[in-house]
Amino acid sequence: MKEVSREHLLWTGLVAVMVLIIVLVSIFSLKAGIFDIYPYFYLLPIILIACFYPRYSVYCTIILGWLFLGLVSLYGPADIRFYATSIAWFYIFVSIGIVISSFASQLRHERQYHAIFEHSQAGILTFEHDSGKVIAINPQATRILGFTEADLKNQRFSWLWSDEGELEVFTAGLAREHRVTDMTAAFRKKDQSPVQVMITASLSPDKVVICSVVDITRRKAAEDALHQAQVNLERQVEERTIAYQQTNEQLTAEISRRGEVARALRASEERFRVLYRDNPAMFFTLSPDRTIRSVNQFGAGKLGYMSDELEGLSFEVIVHSSDRSALAEVVDSCLLTPWQVHQAHIRARRRDGSLLWLDVSARAVGRPDDGAMVLTVCQDVTERKRAEEALQQATKKLNMLDFITFNDIQNTVFCLSGYLELEREKQSDSQIRAYLDSQASFVRRIEDSLRFTRDYQSLGIYPPTWQDVHQVFLFAISHLDPGTLTREIAVDNLHIFADPLLEKVFFNLAKNVIDHGQNTTAISLTYEKTDASLTLIFADNGIGIPDDRKETVFQRSAAGKEGMGLFLSREILEITGITIRETGVFGSGARFEIRVPKGGYRFTGKI
């Protein structure tokens, strides 16, 4: 049984006492012949009941009206004009109850749809299809794009796109099919930096485009204008409540004005209802016991149902049995930490029995003891999941094939090297020995190519990590014999986000100095920092690299082993957006600049 709040009990008791007092005052007035004042006392409980109990206000108003007429018939004079006036008061009471209860219901519905729009986990914005001007944008969309609402209001939607080609694809798809689903695009933030978003859009019948920007993490405050409108409406309600105690002429004018307000509220409610219903994302509102309170048409259609078929059912009914515990954990976590976003990856069962993979983002609004609900946004990632599984299987098979082939070739090359060495030791003919030396050189080149292939194959297998540059550089040169080379390392506390093969980059740079650096006596590793990036500088004091070879040394076809090593180094760094180039002056030494973009470096103690 639903618990009744103390506030409602207090108001109920107050209204009951008020009605009792009014009955006594009515009896006294009727017996004393005072007929003009006591009917106005009935307006106050009618207004209170309509405001706080709009669902029952009409019934209560009728009951009060019949009570009023009953007292008139029992204690009033037998005068036909007096009875006619009393019946007119009865209809006035009922009209007031109907108008105020309708207004209170509309206000409650508007607040519900406004809460869904404002607290959605997807960024939502709308713009006019013809002019392209932005009409409305929710706080989550402003966080994704880095703008304030004022920046984007009345701006052209195309102004956000950084790639004209993607904008043309989006515009063509919207014109052709009136919707664009799960399109990946690059938007331009306020600081001109790019941001990748997943955008889904649909064109409504009134030529307004509704866009949903997914995978967001932050949310802005609600629109000030809408909040101010709600404050104004509440103030008007209070003012008009007092006005209902005035003359019949003032009451008639107020009823007419309330009708206009009610129409405006219905129009506002319809706008939010359309936004929720036609949004191209799966929206659910859940009770604390995981019962579906509401679901938009897009979400229900994805599962093969109509919205009213799912409302009232437990959300667990459509969730795969193995994932129900994950769903329960998300809902419970939302209720324990209201306003915090929680996510899960679950499978949902459609009406035809097929499964959908869903990315679920949820947040609780309110508290469990005060009618809390959990706002849930689901994205269909079934195709992406299937593609990932297929890619994993293909990668696994290719890696196995590469491993078997690599080992077979490596074993064969090792045996061939052994036989060539045995043959060379048995030969006394210098020319034949020279041929054998050439063959051994080719075999070593095959071995170098195999090692290069093995290293290149390892690129991107493991995810990038934050790595201590000083420590990685020391590990890299520990595998080499630097001889008399001196070194200067000035990168303390610097970490960069790079592929785990970063050590191989420093190894290749140092090995090239040892193997090919003429007259080199020192190497150094330092850095230079700007507002936009950080540049690692690896340099030596040898003769350097000629200007016509500064770029070709990074190519796979570059002559010598250094071409293979530097080619691999550039490939390793590019995985996380890091670039490398040679900028030294020929004759003064080599200088390799490794540019790390903003966000790809940090210092310990300053994170």
C-alpha positions, 0 to 999 in steps of 0.5 A: 500500500502506498504510504501517504506523506505527512504533508498530504495528511496535514492538508487533508485534515486542514480541508476537513476542518475548514469544511466543518467550520464552513458548514457551521457558519452556513447553518448560522448564516441561514438561520440568521438570514445572512445570505450574501457572504457564506457562499464565498467561504466554499471557494477556499476548500474547492481551490485547495482540493483542486490544487493538491488533489486534482484527480479528485477535485471534480468529485469533491467539488460536486459533493461540496456543492450538494452539501451547500444545496442541502444546507440551503434546502434545510435551513434557508427560506422557501424563496424561488429566487434564493434557490436559483441563486444557490443553484448558480453558486453550485455551478460556479463551484463546479466550474472553478474546480474543473478549471483549477484541476485541469491547470494543475494536471497540465502543470504536473505533466509538463514538469514530467516531460521537462525532467525527461528532456533535461536529464536525458543521457543523450545530447539533444538539439533541434533546428529548423530544417529550412534555415538550419538555425538551432531552436533548442539544445539540452545541457548534455549537448552543450557539454559535448560541444564545449559551447554554452546554450547562448553560443548555439541558440539561433546559430546555423547547425552546419556551423558545428561541422568541421568536415564539409563532406560529412555534412553533405552526407548528413544533409543528403540522408536527411533529405532522402529518408527524413532520418539519419541513424548512428552517423559518426561525425567530427564537430568543432568545439568552441576552442576549435578542437575536433570532437567525434560524436555519434549523431542520430537525427529525424525530421518531424512533420513540422520541419524541425530536425531532432538530433541525438548526440550519444556517448556523453559524460557531462551535463549542463544546468537547465535552461534559464528561460524555461525555469523562469517561465515555471516561476512565472506560472506558479506566481500567476496561479497564486495571484489568480487563486486570490482573484477567485474570491472576487465578483462573478464578473471577475471570476468569468474573466479569470476562467477565460484567461485560464483557458488560454493558459491551459491551451499554452500548457497543452501546446508545451506538453505536446512539444515535450511529448513529441520530443520524447516520443519521436527521438531516435534513441531508446528511452525508458523510465523505470520504477525502483522495482525495474517496472517500465513506466514509459518507453518511447515509440522508437525504443518499443519498435526496436524490440518489436512492441508497441509502447503500451505493450511494454508499459507496466511490465518489468524491464527484466522480461525483455533482458536476457537471463544472463544479463538481469543481474547486471541490469539490477546492479545498474538500477540499484547503483542509480538509486544509491547514488542519484544523479550519477550516471551508471552504464552496462552492456546487456542483451535484450530479447525482441518479440520474435526471439532475436537478441539485441546488444544494448549499451545502457546509460542510466541515472536516477531522479529523486529518491526511492522514498519519494517516487524516484524514477530511473531515466535509461537511454539504450543504444543498439550496438548489435551490428558493432558487436557482431563486427567485433566478434568477427574481427576477433576471430579473423585476427586470432586465425591470422595471428596463428597463421603468422606465428606458424609461418614465422616459426617455420621460416625462422627455423628453416633460415637457422638451418640454412645458416648452419649448413652455409657455415659448415660448407664455408669451413670445408671450402678452401677456394677463396672465390667459393668462400666469397660466394658463401659469404654473400649467401650468408649475408642474404640469409642475415637480411632475411633474418632482419626482415623476419624480426622487422615483420615480427615487431611490425605485427605486434603494433596495436595488439596491446592498448596504449598506456602512460609510460615514464619516458626516462625509464623507457629510454634507459631500458632501451639503451640497456640492450646496446653497447654505447662504448664511449658515448656520453648521454644527457637525459633531461625528461624527469617526471615526464609521461606520454601516452603511447603504444607499449613498443615505445621502447623499440623507438628509443632503441632504434634511434640509439642503435642508429647512432651507434651503427651509423653515427660518424664521429659521434661522442654524445647523445641527448634526450630533452623536451620543449613544451608549448601551449599546443604540444610537447616535443621530445628531442633526441640529438647527437653530435655526429655529422647528421643526415643530408637534407635529401634523406631527412624524409626517406630515412623513415621509408620502408625502402630506405637503404640499410637497416636504419630505414627499417628501424625508423619506419617501424618507429614512425608507425609505433608513434602514429598509433597515438597521434605522435609524429617524428621528423629529422630537423638537424643541420647536416654536419652538426649532428642528427636531431629527431623531434618527436611531437606529442599532442596536447592531452598525450603527455603529463608530469607526475605530481601535476596530474 
